[in-house]
Amino acid sequence: MSQPLTHHNRPRQVLDAIDTANAHLSETDRAVKFAKLAASPYRFFRGTNHLYWDDVWHDWRFALFGGLPNTQTWLQGDAHAYNFGAYGHHDDSIRYGMDDFDDAMIGDYQYDVWRLAISLVLDARENVGLSRKGIRKALKALLESYHDELAGHVRGEVPGAVTLESAKEPLKPFLEKVSRQHSRARMLDKWTRLTDDGRCFAERPDKLAGLPAHLASQLHKAIENEYRQSLRGTVAEAEEHHFRVKDMARRLDAGTGSLGLERYYVLIEGGHDQEHDDVILDVKEQTSPEAWRLMSREEKRAWRRAFPHEGIRHAAAFHAIAEHPDIYLGWLHLGDKVFSVRERSPFKEDFPTHKLDGAKPYRRLVKRWGRILAREHLRGARALHQDDPARFARSVCARLDGRLEHFIDVVSTLSVSYADCVAQDYRTFVDARIAKR
């Protein structure tokens, strides 16, 4: 049999793309990341966002219900079920929503909607055990709630955030548990220790490592200078002692898609009235969002004019999208790499969907996802169109007017089919790993 004339086949494309995306990793980090990808189809989907963007960037279906300047907004960029969770920052109030904007970019709203819907299918299969019919109902609930939130905005409705006080089932008991089990004091007790010389990071060889003297000096100077100059709001005017660096450490083995990027924890004084008012800053290397690779030369030039580097892009997205932006949000450079800086949340916790009892609680949860994503898109669009904050909502609702059922059918079919493709790609990846042993 003759050899194929091209390598244009899905297994080869998937394996080549994964190799290319992770070529910069050390052998150790690559082995750790690949083990995470091999854990399940959903974990594989989370760690291969680049495959998703390769597949959807020129997908013709986005023109059916969007594909216009006015249906663009700030996107989360990696919308999936486990990017929703509990979080809270300086005011110690616990909320539920999205709090990760490393892949945020400006684009058509459907790219986020599709990725979230696909993740729903994978999550429902893996963690909830829903039937095909149950998954279709959950997708319908997700998409209807997204549309309802936009339609409500057009009517002038102003919904509130999902907080400990406003949450309903199944989020209420989850947030109550987070409130009982998490606090700033407990976070500091977990990651730091008190010595005669003050507080410093604890010895956690699996999570933290010391810094060589030259890197520690470079990071210390960057915190005192560039980072502080990047801050907005009242915290930028805080007294000198507030940002006094008490200790620094390298963060190890964090994340899936971001594994291998440089990441550091910096302990600063914060307040000085209480024992547990120190602040842990999460300093994380920022690279271009996955869709950057797919932009034309002209698009990239325009992007760089708007966002000279990825720290500025990350901060702009966070301020635009987040319901309650972190007051410590900023950036800094270490050599030729740019890093985002933000506070490590004392309340960060994923919702355990595998503990949900059946289809109805899951539908109640995904309705919240739809509304939260819609509100993020509304805030993102408002930042882009301050002269007409409702433009995005009106435009999307006009595209869906009289066609909502068609929209639900198209997105549901796409997400179920793509989830099947993810499962197939996952099997290709696992089989290739086995063959190499």
C-alpha positions in Angstrom: 0.0 0.0 0.0 1.4 3.4 -0.9 2.2 6.0 1.7 -0.4 8.9 2.2 0.5 12.0 0.3 -0.2 14.3 3.3 -0.3 14.1 7.0 -3.7 15.7 7.0 -5.4 13.2 9.3 -6.9 13.9 12.8 -4.6 11.6 14.9 -1.5 13.1 13.4 -2.8 16.6 13.7 -3.7 16.1 17.4 -0.4 14.6 18.4 1.6 17.1 16.5 -0.3 20.0 18.0 0.2 18.7 21.5 3.9 18.2 20.9 4.3 21.7 19.5 2.2 23.4 22.3 4.4 21.7 24.9 7.8 21.8 23.2 9.0 24.5 25.6 8.4 22.4 28.7 11.2 20.5 30.5 11.0 16.7 30.3 9.8 16.6 33.9 7.0 19.2 33.4 6.0 17.5 30.2 5.6 14.2 31.9 3.6 15.7 34.7 1.3 17.6 32.3 0.8 14.6 30.0 -0.2 12.5 33.0 -2.8 15.1 33.8 -4.1 15.1 30.2 -4.3 11.3 30.3 -6.6 11.3 33.4 -9.9 11.7 31.5 -11.5 13.2 28.4 -12.6 16.3 30.3 -9.1 16.8 31.8 -7.7 16.4 28.3 -10.1 19.1 27.1 -9.1 21.5 29.9 -5.4 21.1 29.1 -5.6 21.4 25.3 -7.4 24.7 24.7 -5.1 25.2 21.7 -6.9 22.3 19.9 -10.3 23.9 20.5 -9.2 27.2 19.0 -7.5 25.5 16.1 -10.9 23.8 15.3 -13.3 26.7 15.8 -11.4 29.8 14.7 -12.7 29.6 11.1 -15.9 27.6 11.9 -18.7 28.8 9.6 -21.4 28.3 12.2 -20.4 31.4 14.2 -21.9 33.5 11.4 -25.4 32.1 12.0 -26.0 33.8 15.3 -23.2 36.4 15.4 -20.1 37.0 13.5 -20.6 40.8 13.6 -18.6 43.6 15.2 -21.5 44.2 17.6 -21.6 40.6 18.8 -18.0 40.8 20.0 -17.0 41.2 23.6 -14.2 40.4 26.0 -14.1 36.6 26.1 -13.0 34.5 29.0 -11.1 32.5 26.4 -11.1 29.2 28.3 -14.7 28.8 29.4 -15.4 25.5 31.0 -17.3 24.0 33.9 -14.4 24.0 36.4 -13.5 27.6 35.7 -16.5 28.4 37.8 -16.0 28.3 41.5 -15.9 30.1 44.8 -13.6 33.1 45.1 -13.1 36.2 47.2 -10.3 38.7 47.8 -9.6 41.8 49.8 -13.0 42.2 51.4 -13.2 38.5 52.4 -16.7 38.2 50.8 -17.3 34.8 49.2 -18.7 34.8 45.7 -19.4 32.2 42.9 -18.3 32.8 39.3 -15.4 32.9 37.0 -12.1 34.2 38.3 -9.5 33.1 35.7 -8.8 35.4 32.7 -5.4 34.2 31.5 -6.8 33.4 28.0 -9.1 36.4 27.8 -9.4 38.1 24.4 -11.8 40.1 22.3 -14.0 38.0 19.9 -17.4 36.7 19.1 -19.5 35.6 22.1 -20.1 32.2 20.7 -16.5 31.0 21.1 -17.1 31.1 24.9 -20.6 29.7 24.7 -19.5 26.8 22.6 -16.5 25.9 24.8 -18.7 26.0 27.9 -21.4 23.9 26.3 -18.8 21.3 25.2 -17.4 21.2 28.7 -20.9 20.7 30.1 -21.3 17.5 27.9 -17.9 16.2 29.0 -18.5 17.0 32.7 -22.1 15.6 32.6 -20.8 12.3 31.2 -17.8 12.0 33.4 -19.0 13.4 36.8 -22.7 13.3 36.8 -23.6 10.3 34.6 -26.4 12.0 32.7 -28.2 10.3 29.9 -28.1 11.7 26.4 -31.5 13.1 27.0 -30.4 14.6 30.3 -27.5 16.2 28.7 -29.7 17.8 26.0 -31.9 19.2 28.7 -28.9 20.6 30.6 -27.6 22.3 27.4 -31.1 23.8 26.8 -31.1 25.2 30.3 -27.6 26.7 29.9 -28.4 28.4 26.6 -31.8 29.7 27.6 -30.4 31.2 30.8 -27.6 32.9 28.8 -30.2 34.4 26.4 -32.5 35.4 29.2 -29.8 37.3 31.0 -29.0 39.3 27.8 -32.7 39.9 27.2 -33.2 41.1 30.8 -30.3 43.5 30.3 -32.0 45.0 27.2 -35.1 45.5 29.4 -33.1 47.3 32.0 -32.9 44.6 34.6 -29.8 44.7 37.0 -29.1 41.3 38.5 -26.9 40.8 41.5 -23.8 38.6 42.0 -24.0 35.1 43.3 -22.9 35.5 46.9 -23.2 33.5 50.2 -26.3 35.6 50.9 -28.0 35.4 47.5 -27.1 31.8 46.5 -29.8 29.1 46.1 -29.6 25.4 45.7 -27.2 23.7 44.9 -24.7 26.6 45.4 -26.0 27.6 48.9 -24.6 24.6 50.8 -21.4 24.7 48.8 -20.7 28.4 49.6 -21.6 27.8 53.2 -19.1 25.0 53.4 -16.4 27.2 51.8 -17.2 29.8 54.4 -16.8 27.4 57.2 -13.6 25.7 55.9 -11.7 28.7 54.3 -10.5 31.9 55.7 -7.5 34.2 55.3 -6.1 33.0 58.6 -6.4 29.3 57.4 -4.8 30.1 54.1 -1.8 31.8 55.8 -1.5 28.9 58.3 -1.4 26.5 55.3 1.1 28.3 53.2 3.2 30.2 55.8 4.7 29.9 59.3 5.6 32.3 62.0 9.2 32.5 63.2 11.1 34.8 65.5 11.9 37.0 62.5 8.2 37.2 61.4 6.1 35.3 58.9 7.6 33.4 55.9 6.6 30.6 53.6 6.3 27.1 55.0 8.4 24.3 53.8 6.2 22.5 51.3 8.6 20.7 48.9 5.7 19.5 46.7 4.2 23.0 46.3 7.0 25.6 46.9 10.7 25.9 46.2 13.2 28.6 47.2 14.6 31.1 44.7 18.2 31.6 43.7 19.6 34.9 45.0 19.7 36.7 41.6 16.1 35.8 40.8 14.9 36.8 44.3 16.6 40.2 44.0 15.1 40.7 40.5 11.6 39.8 41.7 11.9 41.9 44.8 12.8 45.0 42.7 10.0 44.3 40.2 7.4 44.2 43.0 8.7 47.5 44.5 8.8 49.3 41.2 7.0 48.2 38.1 4.3 46.2 39.8 3.3 49.1 42.2 3.2 51.5 39.3 0.8 49.2 37.4 -1.8 49.2 40.2 -5.1 51.1 40.1 -7.4 52.4 42.8 -6.8 53.1 46.4 -4.3 50.3 47.0 -2.0 52.1 44.6 -1.8 54.8 47.2 -1.1 52.5 50.2 1.9 53.4 52.4 5.3 51.9 51.7 5.1 49.3 54.5 2.0 47.7 52.9 4.1 46.3 50.1 7.1 45.3 52.2 8.2 41.9 50.8 8.5 39.3 53.6 9.3 36.2 51.6 9.2 34.8 48.1 9.0 31.2 46.6 8.5 29.4 43.4 5.1 27.8 43.0 5.3 24.2 41.7 2.9 21.9 39.9 0.0 24.3 39.6 -2.7 24.1 36.9 -3.1 21.9 33.8 -3.0 24.1 30.7 -0.6 26.5 32.4 1.7 23.9 33.8 5.3 24.8 32.9 4.8 28.5 33.0 6.9 30.3 35.6 4.9 31.1 38.8 5.9 32.7 42.1 4.3 33.5 45.5 5.3 36.7 47.1 4.3 37.4 50.8 3.8 41.1 51.5 3.0 42.9 54.8 -0.6 44.0 53.8 -2.1 45.5 56.9 -0.1 45.6 60.2 -2.9 45.7 62.8 -3.6 41.9 62.9 -1.7 38.7 62.8 -3.5 37.4 59.7 -3.6 40.4 57.4 -0.6 39.5 55.3 -1.2 39.1 51.6 0.1 36.4 49.2 0.6 37.7 45.7 0.4 35.2 42.9 2.9 36.1 40.2 2.2 34.2 37.0 3.8 34.2 33.6 1.4 35.4 30.9 1.6 34.3 27.3 -0.6 35.2 24.4 -4.1 33.8 24.4 -4.5 30.7 22.3 -6.3 32.6 19.5 -3.3 34.9 19.0 -1.6 32.3 16.9 -4.5 32.2 14.5 -4.8 36.0 13.9 -3.7 37.6 10.7 -0.6 39.8 10.6 -2.9 42.9 10.5 -4.9 41.7 13.5 -1.8 41.0 15.5 -0.5 44.5 14.8 -3.8 46.1 15.9 -3.8 43.9 19.0 -0.3 45.0 20.0 -1.2 48.6 19.5 -4.0 48.1 22.0 -2.1 45.8 24.4 1.7 46.3 24.2 2.3 43.2 26.3 0.3 40.4 27.9 0.3 41.8 31.4 -1.6 44.9 30.1 -4.0 42.6 28.2 -4.6 40.4 31.2 -5.3 43.4 33.5 -7.5 45.1 30.9 -9.6 41.9 30.5 -9.8 41.3 34.3 -11.0 44.9 34.9 -13.5 44.6 32.0 -15.0 41.2 32.8 -14.7 40.5 36.5 -17.6 41.3 38.7 -15.3 42.3 41.5 -11.7 42.9 40.1 -8.9 42.1 42.5 -7.5 45.4 43.9 -3.9 43.9 43.8 -4.2 43.2 40.1 -1.1 44.4 38.1 1.9 43.1 36.2 5.7 43.1 36.1 8.6 41.9 33.9 11.4 39.5 34.8 13.8 39.6 31.9 11.9 39.3 28.7 8.9 37.6 30.3 5.8 39.4 31.6 3.8 38.3 34.6 0.4 39.0 36.0 0.2 39.8 39.7 -2.9 39.3 41.8 -3.9 38.3 45.3 -4.1 34.6 46.0 -7.7 34.1 47.0 -8.3 32.6 50.5 -11.6 31.1 49.2 -10.7 29.5 45.9 -12.6 26.2 45.5 -14.2 24.3 42.6 -17.7 23.1 42.8 -17.7 19.3 43.0 -20.2 18.4 40.3 -19.7 14.7 40.9 -21.6 15.1 44.2 -24.8 16.4 42.6 -27.7 14.0 42.9 -29.2 13.8 39.4 -30.3 15.8 36.5 -32.4 18.5 38.1 -29.8 19.9 40.5 -27.3 19.9 37.6 -29.7 21.9 35.5 -30.1 24.4 38.3 -26.3 24.7 38.4 -25.8 25.2 34.7 -28.5 27.9 34.6 -26.2 29.8 36.9 -23.3 29.2 34.5 -25.3 30.6 31.6 -26.3 33.8 33.5 -22.8 34.3 34.9 -21.2 34.0 31.5 -23.8 36.4 30.0 -23.0 38.9 32.7 -19.3 38.6 32.0 -19.9 39.2 28.3 -22.1 42.2 29.1 -19.5 43.8 31.3 -16.8 43.0 28.7 -18.9 44.7 26.0 -19.6 47.7 28.1 -15.9 48.2 28.5 -15.6 48.2 24.7 -18.6 50.4 24.0 -18.9 52.8 26.9 -21.0 55.1 24.7 -23.7 52.5 24.3 -23.5 49.8 27.0 -26.5 47.8 25.8 -25.3 47.5 22.2 -23.9 44.0 22.6 -27.1 42.6 24.3 -29.4 44.2 21.7 -27.3 42.8 18.8 -27.1 39.2 20.1 -30.8 39.2 21.0 -31.7 40.5 17.6 -29.7 37.7 16.0 -31.6 35.2 18.2 -35.0 36.8 17.8 -37.4 34.1 16.7 -34.5 31.7 16.3 -33.7 30.7 19.9 -34.7 27.1 19.4 -32.6 26.9 16.3 -29.6 28.4 18.2 -30.1 25.8 21.0 -30.3 23.0 18.5 -27.1 24.1 16.6 -25.0 24.6 19.7 -26.3 21.4 21.3 -25.5 19.4 18.3 -22.1 21.0 18.0 -21.2 20.5 21.6 -22.2 16.8 21.8 -20.4 16.1 18.5 -17.3 17.9 19.6 -17.3 16.2 22.9 -17.3 12.9 21.0 -14.3 14.2 19.0 -12.5 15.1 22.3 -13.1 11.6 23.6 -11.6 10.2 20.4 -8.7 12.6 20.5 -8.1 11.6 24.1 -8.0 8.0 23.1 -5.5 8.8 20.4 -3.3 10.6 22.9 -3.5 7.8 25.5 -2.8 5.1 22.9 0.3 7.1 21.7 1.6 7.3 25.2 1.2 3.6 25.7 2.9 2.8 22.4 6.0 4.9 23.5 6.5 2.9 26.7 
